[in-house]
Amino acid sequence: MHADTVQLAIGRGSLKHKIDLYFANLGLGLNPYGLRKARMREIVHLEMKSDDQLARMGLSREEILPHVFRDLLSA
C-alpha cells in the first residue's frame, strides 16, 4: 500500500482537506497538491501515531502539518 492511495478521515474532514485548510489559514494562495503529495507519507506516518507517541516526539496532533512543512514556512 502506498501513502498516496491511503484514504484517511480526521474528524469530519479528510486529511487532504485538513492540509488545504492549513495552507489557506496561513494565507498562502497556492494549491498545495504537489506539496501534499510529496510529503503525504510523513504526514500519514505521524497521523497514525497515538497522542502519547507524538508527545514523546515533542509534537501535538495540531503540530504535525507545521512540522512536516517547517522548511517551507520558516523565515
TORNUKE-636063 format. One line per 2 residues: number of its first residue (from 1); for each residue x, y, z of C-alpha. Coordinates in pm, 1 decimal, decimal comma, always signed. Example, Ala and Ser with C-alpha at 12.3 -4.5 7.8 and 13.67 -1.06 7.14 Angstrom:
<rs>
1 = +1230,0:-450,0:+780,0 | +1367,0:-106,0:+714,0 .
</rs>
This chain:
<rs>
1 = +0,0:+0,0:+0,0 | +133,7:+343,3:-92,7 .
3 = +79,1:+653,7:+120,9 | -67,7:+842,3:-174,9 .
5 = -350,5:+587,2:-202,7 | -444,1:+580,0:+166,2 .
7 = -779,8:+734,7:+249,6 | -779,5:+892,9:+595,1 .
9 = -1052,0:+1086,0:+766,2 | -960,0:+1314,4:+1052,2 .
11 = -1264,9:+1420,8:+1249,8 | -1520,8:+1540,6:+998,7 .
13 = -1282,0:+1612,7:+716,1 | -1032,5:+1423,7:+511,3 .
15 = -660,0:+1458,1:+558,1 | -644,7:+1627,9:+216,9 .
17 = -896,7:+1887,1:+332,7 | -706,0:+1937,1:+660,2 .
19 = -387,6:+2015,0:+464,2 | -573,4:+2252,1:+227,9 .
21 = -719,2:+2438,5:+525,8 | -377,5:+2460,0:+688,4 .
23 = -234,5:+2639,9:+386,1 | -544,9:+2857,5:+346,0 .
25 = -521,5:+2965,3:+710,3 | -160,2:+3065,7:+653,2 .
27 = -280,9:+3294,8:+377,3 | -84,9:+3115,5:+108,8 .
29 = -258,3:+3145,8:-224,4 | -136,3:+2821,5:-368,4 .
31 = -271,6:+2480,2:-440,7 | -80,8:+2250,2:-207,4 .
33 = -139,6:+1936,9:-420,9 | +227,0:+1894,0:-513,5 .
35 = +346,3:+1968,6:-162,1 | +87,0:+1737,7:-11,3 .
37 = +169,4:+1451,9:-246,7 | +543,0:+1484,9:-185,7 .
39 = +504,3:+1473,8:+193,1 | +197,6:+1255,2:+238,3 .
41 = +399,4:+954,3:+356,7 | +542,0:+1151,8:+650,7 .
43 = +203,0:+1307,6:+730,9 | +29,8:+968,0:+729,8 .
45 = +309,3:+815,3:+939,4 | +268,2:+1085,4:+1204,9 .
47 = -114,6:+1087,3:+1192,4 | -114,3:+714,1:+1265,8 .
49 = +73,8:+765,2:+1592,4 | -109,2:+799,3:+1921,1 .
51 = -114,6:+1131,4:+2102,7 | +127,3:+983,3:+2358,6 .
53 = +371,5:+878,6:+2086,5 | +354,2:+1226,4:+1932,6 .
55 = +412,1:+1385,5:+2274,0 | +727,8:+1177,2:+2320,0 .
57 = +846,4:+1325,8:+1988,8 | +769,7:+1674,4:+2118,3 .
59 = +466,3:+1713,9:+1889,9 | +95,4:+1755,4:+1933,2 .
61 = -150,5:+1643,9:+1666,4 | -205,5:+2009,9:+1571,3 .
63 = +169,3:+2049,9:+1513,5 | +202,0:+1770,4:+1255,9 .
65 = +147,6:+1987,6:+948,2 | +369,2:+2274,4:+1066,3 .
67 = +635,0:+2012,6:+1147,0 | +616,2:+1843,4:+806,2 .
69 = +620,9:+2172,3:+614,4 | +860,2:+2356,8:+850,2 .
71 = +1130,4:+2400,3:+585,5 | +889,8:+2590,5:+360,1 .
73 = +748,3:+2816,7:+628,5 | +1047,3:+2920,0:+835,4 .
75 = +1164,6:+3275,5:+797,3 .
</rs>
